[in-house]
Amino acid sequence: MATTENTFTGDGSTTTFSFTFPYLEETHVKASLNGVVTTAYTFANATTLQFTTAPASGVAVRIYRETDEENLQSTFFAGSSIRAADLNDNATQSLYLVQEAKALAIAADASDVAAQAQTALNTANTAISTANAASTTANGIAATANTALTNSTNAVNTANTANSTANTANSTANTANSTANSALSTANSATSTANTALSTAQALNPTGMVIWVAMSSAPTGFIKANGAAVSRTTYSALFAAIGTTFGSGDGSTTFNVPDLRGEFIRGWDDGRGVDSGRSFGSFQADEFKSHTHQELYNTPSSGQDQAGSGSGDNDNTSSRQTGAAGGVETRPRNVALLACIKT
């Protein structure tokens, strides 16, 4: 593809930039900095521009050709002399315009490409009309005009091909965008489903819930309810739920979880009056309800001293307490499981 522009990146010190494309007039050579057209430059030589101030580091420098599309390079009048150089300039002008249209077609969207291609086609048709008029006046120059026509037509065909390629690329991009949007929608739905599942799980297993498991270690999301002092930061949700009810740890960075090892659980009275005076989470030692056991026996005046087996008229009926019996605590039958608390 013909070169119609050169691009560079400013470094803050370089002021001269050489370009490689041909042009008809110096006024057709343009420059822009970060997309903004500038005229703060001069021609150091035929193929080098010198900027008044060095473009800053990282600035996109673009030197490009913008051939005049409003006026023919050479105009012929009735009776005027026809020169091959003038015809060549017109043909070159058409060729440059088509080259620039092709470059724009690749970089721009389909509508801009079509407009540029139409401009190139109109200019080419004008050049053809001029060449045909010149051919009537000077048959010797007809071959040059026909060559210019062929070149212009080829250039227009190339521009049309570029336009078609741009349309195809635009369609492909739209398809990719649609696919990406669909994937994003699916991902959002999956995220919503996961969040719903998480909320449901958290509702079914609230922080601070106590469970007993038939394992010797706590399952995921739980820790042992063994009275340990744990971090207020690591277990912030649990700290927010139970606070220092079961112990304040070191008073600043830790707190205690309930110690349920070897304990039976009793429902908190909460104002009912069955177990009044108890604060939530408080410990209660084992206890028998106050009671006595009575044993009846006889105290005979003579003879045997076993209860109810004496003889004589002076037997007296008395009572006494039984001796101690049992183990070290009062308990029902039970199975030892691990108490854990939800974090």
Beta strands, then each sheet from edge to edge (+ up, - down):
strand 1: 5-9
strand 2: 16-18
strand 3: 29-33
strand 4: 36-38
strand 5: 41-45
strand 6: 48-51
strand 7: 60-65
strand 8: 210-213
strand 9: 222-224
strand 10: 229-231
strand 11: 254-256
strand 12: 295-299
strand 13: 316-320
strand 14: 338-342
sheet 1: 1+ 7- 3+ 4-
sheet 2: 2+ 6- 5+
sheet 3: 8+ 14- 9+
sheet 4: 10+ 11-
sheet 5: 12+ 13-
end
